[in-house]
Amino acid sequence: MKVLVDTDLCEANALCMEACPEVFRVEEDDTLTLLMQEVPEVHRAAMKDAERLCPRQAIRLEG
């Protein structure tokens, strides 16, 4: 599955990082870093949570 983040919408609230720290990291300068764009199926549930919890709906999953 592929993860896409709309950086114009993202406010780096870190809810995605709490849901799936293997994929998301919020930096000290309040920017979001994707640790991987192609995410293994083992993280599907956590990624769905990250997508759902994003207050700005900046995360989209494909596949």
mmCIF file of the N, C-alpha and C atoms, coordinates in Angstrom:
data_MODEL
# 
_entry.id   MODEL 
# 
loop_
_atom_site.group_PDB 
_atom_site.id 
_atom_site.type_symbol 
_atom_site.label_atom_id 
_atom_site.label_alt_id 
_atom_site.label_comp_id 
_atom_site.label_asym_id 
_atom_site.label_entity_id 
_atom_site.label_seq_id 
_atom_site.pdbx_PDB_ins_code 
_atom_site.Cartn_x 
_atom_site.Cartn_y 
_atom_site.Cartn_z 
_atom_site.occupancy 
_atom_site.B_iso_or_equiv 
_atom_site.pdbx_formal_charge 
_atom_site.auth_seq_id 
_atom_site.auth_comp_id 
_atom_site.auth_asym_id 
_atom_site.auth_atom_id 
_atom_site.pdbx_PDB_model_num 
ATOM 1   N N  . MET A 1 1  ? 0.846  -1.163 0.000  1.00 0.00 ? 1  MET A N  1 
ATOM 2   C CA . MET A 1 1  ? 0.000  0.000  0.000  1.00 0.00 ? 1  MET A CA 1 
ATOM 3   C C  . MET A 1 1  ? 0.893  1.228  0.000  1.00 0.00 ? 1  MET A C  1 
ATOM 4   N N  . LYS A 1 2  ? 0.423  2.263  -0.638 1.00 0.00 ? 2  LYS A N  1 
ATOM 5   C CA . LYS A 1 2  ? 1.184  3.501  -0.744 1.00 0.00 ? 2  LYS A CA 1 
ATOM 6   C C  . LYS A 1 2  ? 0.511  4.577  0.106  1.00 0.00 ? 2  LYS A C  1 
ATOM 7   N N  . VAL A 1 3  ? 1.320  5.399  0.764  1.00 0.00 ? 3  VAL A N  1 
ATOM 8   C CA . VAL A 1 3  ? 0.788  6.492  1.569  1.00 0.00 ? 3  VAL A CA 1 
ATOM 9   C C  . VAL A 1 3  ? 1.156  7.817  0.911  1.00 0.00 ? 3  VAL A C  1 
ATOM 10  N N  . LEU A 1 4  ? 0.179  8.701  0.834  1.00 0.00 ? 4  LEU A N  1 
ATOM 11  C CA . LEU A 1 4  ? 0.374  10.039 0.291  1.00 0.00 ? 4  LEU A CA 1 
ATOM 12  C C  . LEU A 1 4  ? -0.020 11.050 1.351  1.00 0.00 ? 4  LEU A C  1 
ATOM 13  N N  . VAL A 1 5  ? 0.787  12.094 1.508  1.00 0.00 ? 5  VAL A N  1 
ATOM 14  C CA . VAL A 1 5  ? 0.489  13.154 2.470  1.00 0.00 ? 5  VAL A CA 1 
ATOM 15  C C  . VAL A 1 5  ? 0.441  14.481 1.725  1.00 0.00 ? 5  VAL A C  1 
ATOM 16  N N  . ASP A 1 6  ? -0.647 15.190 1.905  1.00 0.00 ? 6  ASP A N  1 
ATOM 17  C CA . ASP A 1 6  ? -0.782 16.536 1.343  1.00 0.00 ? 6  ASP A CA 1 
ATOM 18  C C  . ASP A 1 6  ? -0.088 17.490 2.303  1.00 0.00 ? 6  ASP A C  1 
ATOM 19  N N  . THR A 1 7  ? 1.112  17.895 1.953  1.00 0.00 ? 7  THR A N  1 
ATOM 20  C CA . THR A 1 7  ? 1.909  18.733 2.848  1.00 0.00 ? 7  THR A CA 1 
ATOM 21  C C  . THR A 1 7  ? 1.316  20.123 3.028  1.00 0.00 ? 7  THR A C  1 
ATOM 22  N N  . ASP A 1 8  ? 0.467  20.543 2.093  1.00 0.00 ? 8  ASP A N  1 
ATOM 23  C CA . ASP A 1 8  ? -0.203 21.837 2.256  1.00 0.00 ? 8  ASP A CA 1 
ATOM 24  C C  . ASP A 1 8  ? -1.258 21.781 3.363  1.00 0.00 ? 8  ASP A C  1 
ATOM 25  N N  . LEU A 1 9  ? -1.841 20.617 3.562  1.00 0.00 ? 9  LEU A N  1 
ATOM 26  C CA . LEU A 1 9  ? -2.855 20.453 4.609  1.00 0.00 ? 9  LEU A CA 1 
ATOM 27  C C  . LEU A 1 9  ? -2.258 20.055 5.959  1.00 0.00 ? 9  LEU A C  1 
ATOM 28  N N  . CYS A 1 10 ? -1.163 19.320 5.932  1.00 0.00 ? 10 CYS A N  1 
ATOM 29  C CA . CYS A 1 10 ? -0.584 18.753 7.152  1.00 0.00 ? 10 CYS A CA 1 
ATOM 30  C C  . CYS A 1 10 ? -0.151 19.849 8.125  1.00 0.00 ? 10 CYS A C  1 
ATOM 31  N N  . GLU A 1 11 ? -0.573 19.684 9.378  1.00 0.00 ? 11 GLU A N  1 
ATOM 32  C CA . GLU A 1 11 ? -0.172 20.606 10.457 1.00 0.00 ? 11 GLU A CA 1 
ATOM 33  C C  . GLU A 1 11 ? 0.781  19.936 11.443 1.00 0.00 ? 11 GLU A C  1 
ATOM 34  N N  . ALA A 1 12 ? 1.220  18.724 11.134 1.00 0.00 ? 12 ALA A N  1 
ATOM 35  C CA . ALA A 1 12 ? 2.148  17.967 11.986 1.00 0.00 ? 12 ALA A CA 1 
ATOM 36  C C  . ALA A 1 12 ? 1.627  17.841 13.414 1.00 0.00 ? 12 ALA A C  1 
ATOM 37  N N  . ASN A 1 13 ? 0.376  17.426 13.520 1.00 0.00 ? 13 ASN A N  1 
ATOM 38  C CA . ASN A 1 13 ? -0.243 17.233 14.837 1.00 0.00 ? 13 ASN A CA 1 
ATOM 39  C C  . ASN A 1 13 ? 0.259  15.985 15.553 1.00 0.00 ? 13 ASN A C  1 
ATOM 40  N N  . ALA A 1 14 ? 0.953  15.111 14.849 1.00 0.00 ? 14 ALA A N  1 
ATOM 41  C CA . ALA A 1 14 ? 1.597  13.902 15.379 1.00 0.00 ? 14 ALA A CA 1 
ATOM 42  C C  . ALA A 1 14 ? 0.630  12.766 15.705 1.00 0.00 ? 14 ALA A C  1 
ATOM 43  N N  . LEU A 1 15 ? -0.642 12.907 15.370 1.00 0.00 ? 15 LEU A N  1 
ATOM 44  C CA . LEU A 1 15 ? -1.568 11.807 15.609 1.00 0.00 ? 15 LEU A CA 1 
ATOM 45  C C  . LEU A 1 15 ? -1.229 10.616 14.725 1.00 0.00 ? 15 LEU A C  1 
ATOM 46  N N  . CYS A 1 16 ? -0.768 10.880 13.516 1.00 0.00 ? 16 CYS A N  1 
ATOM 47  C CA . CYS A 1 16 ? -0.351 9.796  12.624 1.00 0.00 ? 16 CYS A CA 1 
ATOM 48  C C  . CYS A 1 16 ? 0.871  9.082  13.192 1.00 0.00 ? 16 CYS A C  1 
ATOM 49  N N  . MET A 1 17 ? 1.790  9.840  13.761 1.00 0.00 ? 17 MET A N  1 
ATOM 50  C CA . MET A 1 17 ? 2.992  9.255  14.346 1.00 0.00 ? 17 MET A CA 1 
ATOM 51  C C  . MET A 1 17 ? 2.633  8.383  15.540 1.00 0.00 ? 17 MET A C  1 
ATOM 52  N N  . GLU A 1 18 ? 1.663  8.797  16.319 1.00 0.00 ? 18 GLU A N  1 
ATOM 53  C CA . GLU A 1 18 ? 1.210  7.983  17.446 1.00 0.00 ? 18 GLU A CA 1 
ATOM 54  C C  . GLU A 1 18 ? 0.566  6.694  16.956 1.00 0.00 ? 18 GLU A C  1 
ATOM 55  N N  . ALA A 1 19 ? -0.168 6.771  15.852 1.00 0.00 ? 19 ALA A N  1 
ATOM 56  C CA . ALA A 1 19 ? -0.851 5.600  15.309 1.00 0.00 ? 19 ALA A CA 1 
ATOM 57  C C  . ALA A 1 19 ? 0.112  4.637  14.624 1.00 0.00 ? 19 ALA A C  1 
ATOM 58  N N  . CYS A 1 20 ? 1.111  5.173  13.935 1.00 0.00 ? 20 CYS A N  1 
ATOM 59  C CA . CYS A 1 20 ? 2.025  4.320  13.159 1.00 0.00 ? 20 CYS A CA 1 
ATOM 60  C C  . CYS A 1 20 ? 3.432  4.929  13.108 1.00 0.00 ? 20 CYS A C  1 
ATOM 61  N N  . PRO A 1 21 ? 4.184  4.816  14.198 1.00 0.00 ? 21 PRO A N  1 
ATOM 62  C CA . PRO A 1 21 ? 5.522  5.425  14.253 1.00 0.00 ? 21 PRO A CA 1 
ATOM 63  C C  . PRO A 1 21 ? 6.524  4.778  13.294 1.00 0.00 ? 21 PRO A C  1 
ATOM 64  N N  . GLU A 1 22 ? 6.193  3.625  12.738 1.00 0.00 ? 22 GLU A N  1 
ATOM 65  C CA . GLU A 1 22 ? 7.081  2.998  11.769 1.00 0.00 ? 22 GLU A CA 1 
ATOM 66  C C  . GLU A 1 22 ? 7.075  3.740  10.436 1.00 0.00 ? 22 GLU A C  1 
ATOM 67  N N  . VAL A 1 23 ? 6.037  4.551  10.213 1.00 0.00 ? 23 VAL A N  1 
ATOM 68  C CA . VAL A 1 23 ? 5.865  5.226  8.928  1.00 0.00 ? 23 VAL A CA 1 
ATOM 69  C C  . VAL A 1 23 ? 6.007  6.747  9.036  1.00 0.00 ? 23 VAL A C  1 
ATOM 70  N N  . PHE A 1 24 ? 5.569  7.314  10.144 1.00 0.00 ? 24 PHE A N  1 
ATOM 71  C CA . PHE A 1 24 ? 5.536  8.773  10.292 1.00 0.00 ? 24 PHE A CA 1 
ATOM 72  C C  . PHE A 1 24 ? 6.456  9.238  11.416 1.00 0.00 ? 24 PHE A C  1 
ATOM 73  N N  . ARG A 1 25 ? 7.106  10.380 11.188 1.00 0.00 ? 25 ARG A N  1 
ATOM 74  C CA . ARG A 1 25 ? 7.893  11.024 12.243 1.00 0.00 ? 25 ARG A CA 1 
ATOM 75  C C  . ARG A 1 25 ? 7.692  12.534 12.118 1.00 0.00 ? 25 ARG A C  1 
ATOM 76  N N  . VAL A 1 26 ? 7.350  13.169 13.233 1.00 0.00 ? 26 VAL A N  1 
ATOM 77  C CA . VAL A 1 26 ? 7.243  14.622 13.268 1.00 0.00 ? 26 VAL A CA 1 
ATOM 78  C C  . VAL A 1 26 ? 8.564  15.154 13.801 1.00 0.00 ? 26 VAL A C  1 
ATOM 79  N N  . GLU A 1 27 ? 9.151  16.033 13.020 1.00 0.00 ? 27 GLU A N  1 
ATOM 80  C CA . GLU A 1 27 ? 10.471 16.578 13.357 1.00 0.00 ? 27 GLU A CA 1 
ATOM 81  C C  . GLU A 1 27 ? 10.342 17.739 14.355 1.00 0.00 ? 27 GLU A C  1 
ATOM 82  N N  . GLU A 1 28 ? 11.458 18.139 14.915 1.00 0.00 ? 28 GLU A N  1 
ATOM 83  C CA . GLU A 1 28 ? 11.476 19.238 15.887 1.00 0.00 ? 28 GLU A CA 1 
ATOM 84  C C  . GLU A 1 28 ? 10.998 20.551 15.282 1.00 0.00 ? 28 GLU A C  1 
ATOM 85  N N  . ASP A 1 29 ? 11.138 20.704 13.962 1.00 0.00 ? 29 ASP A N  1 
ATOM 86  C CA . ASP A 1 29 ? 10.678 21.933 13.316 1.00 0.00 ? 29 ASP A CA 1 
ATOM 87  C C  . ASP A 1 29 ? 9.207  21.835 12.862 1.00 0.00 ? 29 ASP A C  1 
ATOM 88  N N  . ASP A 1 30 ? 8.486  20.851 13.417 1.00 0.00 ? 30 ASP A N  1 
ATOM 89  C CA . ASP A 1 30 ? 7.066  20.642 13.124 1.00 0.00 ? 30 ASP A CA 1 
ATOM 90  C C  . ASP A 1 30 ? 6.782  20.336 11.657 1.00 0.00 ? 30 ASP A C  1 
ATOM 91  N N  . THR A 1 31 ? 7.642  19.551 11.056 1.00 0.00 ? 31 THR A N  1 
ATOM 92  C CA . THR A 1 31 ? 7.375  19.032 9.723  1.00 0.00 ? 31 THR A CA 1 
ATOM 93  C C  . THR A 1 31 ? 7.237  17.517 9.827  1.00 0.00 ? 31 THR A C  1 
ATOM 94  N N  . LEU A 1 32 ? 6.482  16.964 8.916  1.00 0.00 ? 32 LEU A N  1 
ATOM 95  C CA . LEU A 1 32 ? 6.261  15.527 8.904  1.00 0.00 ? 32 LEU A CA 1 
ATOM 96  C C  . LEU A 1 32 ? 7.223  14.860 7.934  1.00 0.00 ? 32 LEU A C  1 
ATOM 97  N N  . THR A 1 33 ? 7.843  13.777 8.382  1.00 0.00 ? 33 THR A N  1 
ATOM 98  C CA . THR A 1 33 ? 8.702  12.969 7.538  1.00 0.00 ? 33 THR A CA 1 
ATOM 99  C C  . THR A 1 33 ? 8.062  11.602 7.368  1.00 0.00 ? 33 THR A C  1 
ATOM 100 N N  . LEU A 1 34 ? 7.950  11.164 6.106  1.00 0.00 ? 34 LEU A N  1 
ATOM 101 C CA . LEU A 1 34 ? 7.520  9.793  5.821  1.00 0.00 ? 34 LEU A CA 1 
ATOM 102 C C  . LEU A 1 34 ? 8.746  8.909  5.856  1.00 0.00 ? 34 LEU A C  1 
ATOM 103 N N  . LEU A 1 35 ? 8.727  7.904  6.696  1.00 0.00 ? 35 LEU A N  1 
ATOM 104 C CA . LEU A 1 35 ? 9.859  6.994  6.804  1.00 0.00 ? 35 LEU A CA 1 
ATOM 105 C C  . LEU A 1 35 ? 9.835  5.944  5.703  1.00 0.00 ? 35 LEU A C  1 
ATOM 106 N N  . MET A 1 36 ? 8.665  5.742  5.098  1.00 0.00 ? 36 MET A N  1 
ATOM 107 C CA . MET A 1 36 ? 8.527  4.860  3.936  1.00 0.00 ? 36 MET A CA 1 
ATOM 108 C C  . MET A 1 36 ? 7.261  5.255  3.195  1.00 0.00 ? 36 MET A C  1 
ATOM 109 N N  . GLN A 1 37 ? 7.291  5.159  1.879  1.00 0.00 ? 37 GLN A N  1 
ATOM 110 C CA . GLN A 1 37 ? 6.101  5.470  1.085  1.00 0.00 ? 37 GLN A CA 1 
ATOM 111 C C  . GLN A 1 37 ? 5.341  4.211  0.713  1.00 0.00 ? 37 GLN A C  1 
ATOM 112 N N  . GLU A 1 38 ? 6.042  3.127  0.510  1.00 0.00 ? 38 GLU A N  1 
ATOM 113 C CA . GLU A 1 38 ? 5.420  1.825  0.264  1.00 0.00 ? 38 GLU A CA 1 
ATOM 114 C C  . GLU A 1 38 ? 5.383  1.098  1.603  1.00 0.00 ? 38 GLU A C  1 
ATOM 115 N N  . VAL A 1 39 ? 4.187  0.924  2.137  1.00 0.00 ? 39 VAL A N  1 
ATOM 116 C CA . VAL A 1 39 ? 4.021  0.394  3.487  1.00 0.00 ? 39 VAL A CA 1 
ATOM 117 C C  . VAL A 1 39 ? 3.604  -1.079 3.424  1.00 0.00 ? 39 VAL A C  1 
ATOM 118 N N  . PRO A 1 40 ? 4.295  -1.960 4.161  1.00 0.00 ? 40 PRO A N  1 
ATOM 119 C CA . PRO A 1 40 ? 3.934  -3.378 4.186  1.00 0.00 ? 40 PRO A CA 1 
ATOM 120 C C  . PRO A 1 40 ? 2.525  -3.583 4.775  1.00 0.00 ? 40 PRO A C  1 
ATOM 121 N N  . GLU A 1 41 ? 1.892  -4.653 4.328  1.00 0.00 ? 41 GLU A N  1 
ATOM 122 C CA . GLU A 1 41 ? 0.526  -4.975 4.769  1.00 0.00 ? 41 GLU A CA 1 
ATOM 123 C C  . GLU A 1 41 ? 0.416  -5.107 6.285  1.00 0.00 ? 41 GLU A C  1 
ATOM 124 N N  . VAL A 1 42 ? 1.480  -5.464 6.951  1.00 0.00 ? 42 VAL A N  1 
ATOM 125 C CA . VAL A 1 42 ? 1.441  -5.654 8.402  1.00 0.00 ? 42 VAL A CA 1 
ATOM 126 C C  . VAL A 1 42 ? 1.022  -4.361 9.117  1.00 0.00 ? 42 VAL A C  1 
ATOM 127 N N  . HIS A 1 43 ? 1.210  -3.223 8.476  1.00 0.00 ? 43 HIS A N  1 
ATOM 128 C CA . HIS A 1 43 ? 0.879  -1.934 9.079  1.00 0.00 ? 43 HIS A CA 1 
ATOM 129 C C  . HIS A 1 43 ? -0.483 -1.387 8.625  1.00 0.00 ? 43 HIS A C  1 
ATOM 130 N N  . ARG A 1 44 ? -1.262 -2.188 7.889  1.00 0.00 ? 44 ARG A N  1 
ATOM 131 C CA . ARG A 1 44 ? -2.518 -1.696 7.317  1.00 0.00 ? 44 ARG A CA 1 
ATOM 132 C C  . ARG A 1 44 ? -3.468 -1.129 8.384  1.00 0.00 ? 44 ARG A C  1 
ATOM 133 N N  . ALA A 1 45 ? -3.690 -1.833 9.472  1.00 0.00 ? 45 ALA A N  1 
ATOM 134 C CA . ALA A 1 45 ? -4.624 -1.361 10.508 1.00 0.00 ? 45 ALA A CA 1 
ATOM 135 C C  . ALA A 1 45 ? -4.146 -0.039 11.108 1.00 0.00 ? 45 ALA A C  1 
ATOM 136 N N  . ALA A 1 46 ? -2.864 0.054  11.415 1.00 0.00 ? 46 ALA A N  1 
ATOM 137 C CA . ALA A 1 46 ? -2.311 1.283  11.987 1.00 0.00 ? 46 ALA A CA 1 
ATOM 138 C C  . ALA A 1 46 ? -2.395 2.436  10.989 1.00 0.00 ? 46 ALA A C  1 
ATOM 139 N N  . MET A 1 47 ? -2.177 2.133  9.725  1.00 0.00 ? 47 MET A N  1 
ATOM 140 C CA . MET A 1 47 ? -2.256 3.175  8.696  1.00 0.00 ? 47 MET A CA 1 
ATOM 141 C C  . MET A 1 47 ? -3.686 3.672  8.513  1.00 0.00 ? 47 MET A C  1 
ATOM 142 N N  . LYS A 1 48 ? -4.650 2.770  8.594  1.00 0.00 ? 48 LYS A N  1 
ATOM 143 C CA . LYS A 1 48 ? -6.056 3.173  8.515  1.00 0.00 ? 48 LYS A CA 1 
ATOM 144 C C  . LYS A 1 48 ? -6.388 4.098  9.685  1.00 0.00 ? 48 LYS A C  1 
ATOM 145 N N  . ASP A 1 49 ? -5.857 3.774  10.877 1.00 0.00 ? 49 ASP A N  1 
ATOM 146 C CA . ASP A 1 49 ? -6.057 4.643  12.044 1.00 0.00 ? 49 ASP A CA 1 
ATOM 147 C C  . ASP A 1 49 ? -5.431 6.012  11.809 1.00 0.00 ? 49 ASP A C  1 
ATOM 148 N N  . ALA A 1 50 ? -4.218 6.034  11.281 1.00 0.00 ? 50 ALA A N  1 
ATOM 149 C CA . ALA A 1 50 ? -3.537 7.308  11.016 1.00 0.00 ? 50 ALA A CA 1 
ATOM 150 C C  . ALA A 1 50 ? -4.341 8.154  10.034 1.00 0.00 ? 50 ALA A C  1 
ATOM 151 N N  . GLU A 1 51 ? -4.847 7.522  8.990  1.00 0.00 ? 51 GLU A N  1 
ATOM 152 C CA . GLU A 1 51 ? -5.654 8.227  7.991  1.00 0.00 ? 51 GLU A CA 1 
ATOM 153 C C  . GLU A 1 51 ? -6.928 8.788  8.640  1.00 0.00 ? 51 GLU A C  1 
ATOM 154 N N  . ARG A 1 52 ? -7.575 7.978  9.457  1.00 0.00 ? 52 ARG A N  1 
ATOM 155 C CA . ARG A 1 52 ? -8.831 8.382  10.101 1.00 0.00 ? 52 ARG A CA 1 
ATOM 156 C C  . ARG A 1 52 ? -8.612 9.476  11.153 1.00 0.00 ? 52 ARG A C  1 
ATOM 157 N N  . LEU A 1 53 ? -7.509 9.413  11.880 1.00 0.00 ? 53 LEU A N  1 
ATOM 158 C CA . LEU A 1 53 ? -7.249 10.349 12.976 1.00 0.00 ? 53 LEU A CA 1 
ATOM 159 C C  . LEU A 1 53 ? -6.727 11.710 12.527 1.00 0.00 ? 53 LEU A C  1 
ATOM 160 N N  . CYS A 1 54 ? -6.250 11.802 11.306 1.00 0.00 ? 54 CYS A N  1 
ATOM 161 C CA . CYS A 1 54 ? -5.681 13.065 10.834 1.00 0.00 ? 54 CYS A CA 1 
ATOM 162 C C  . CYS A 1 54 ? -6.747 14.159 10.841 1.00 0.00 ? 54 CYS A C  1 
ATOM 163 N N  . PRO A 1 55 ? -6.573 15.194 11.671 1.00 0.00 ? 55 PRO A N  1 
ATOM 164 C CA . PRO A 1 55 ? -7.603 16.232 11.778 1.00 0.00 ? 55 PRO A CA 1 
ATOM 165 C C  . PRO A 1 55 ? -7.752 17.074 10.509 1.00 0.00 ? 55 PRO A C  1 
ATOM 166 N N  . ARG A 1 56 ? -6.745 17.089 9.668  1.00 0.00 ? 56 ARG A N  1 
ATOM 167 C CA . ARG A 1 56 ? -6.792 17.884 8.426  1.00 0.00 ? 56 ARG A CA 1 
ATOM 168 C C  . ARG A 1 56 ? -7.054 17.011 7.193  1.00 0.00 ? 56 ARG A C  1 
ATOM 169 N N  . GLN A 1 57 ? -7.212 15.696 7.407  1.00 0.00 ? 57 GLN A N  1 
ATOM 170 C CA . GLN A 1 57 ? -7.429 14.750 6.321  1.00 0.00 ? 57 GLN A CA 1 
ATOM 171 C C  . GLN A 1 57 ? -6.347 14.869 5.249  1.00 0.00 ? 57 GLN A C  1 
ATOM 172 N N  . ALA A 1 58 ? -5.116 14.970 5.720  1.00 0.00 ? 58 ALA A N  1 
ATOM 173 C CA . ALA A 1 58 ? -3.972 15.153 4.826  1.00 0.00 ? 58 ALA A CA 1 
ATOM 174 C C  . ALA A 1 58 ? -3.365 13.824 4.372  1.00 0.00 ? 58 ALA A C  1 
ATOM 175 N N  . ILE A 1 59 ? -3.811 12.712 4.949  1.00 0.00 ? 59 ILE A N  1 
ATOM 176 C CA . ILE A 1 59 ? -3.241 11.409 4.640  1.00 0.00 ? 59 ILE A CA 1 
ATOM 177 C C  . ILE A 1 59 ? -4.211 10.623 3.758  1.00 0.00 ? 59 ILE A C  1 
ATOM 178 N N  . ARG A 1 60 ? -3.656 10.031 2.707  1.00 0.00 ? 60 ARG A N  1 
ATOM 179 C CA . ARG A 1 60 ? -4.458 9.184  1.830  1.00 0.00 ? 60 ARG A CA 1 
ATOM 180 C C  . ARG A 1 60 ? -3.691 7.900  1.551  1.00 0.00 ? 60 ARG A C  1 
ATOM 181 N N  . LEU A 1 61 ? -4.397 6.771  1.637  1.00 0.00 ? 61 LEU A N  1 
ATOM 182 C CA . LEU A 1 61 ? -3.805 5.480  1.352  1.00 0.00 ? 61 LEU A CA 1 
ATOM 183 C C  . LEU A 1 61 ? -4.278 4.985  -0.004 1.00 0.00 ? 61 LEU A C  1 
ATOM 184 N N  . GLU A 1 62 ? -3.374 4.355  -0.725 1.00 0.00 ? 62 GLU A N  1 
ATOM 185 C CA . GLU A 1 62 ? -3.709 3.744  -2.013 1.00 0.00 ? 62 GLU A CA 1 
ATOM 186 C C  . GLU A 1 62 ? -3.260 2.288  -1.990 1.00 0.00 ? 62 GLU A C  1 
ATOM 187 N N  . GLY A 1 63 ? -4.137 1.437  -2.439 1.00 0.00 ? 63 GLY A N  1 
ATOM 188 C CA . GLY A 1 63 ? -3.792 0.010  -2.538 1.00 0.00 ? 63 GLY A CA 1 
ATOM 189 C C  . GLY A 1 63 ? -4.169 -0.820 -1.380 1.00 0.00 ? 63 GLY A C  1 
# 
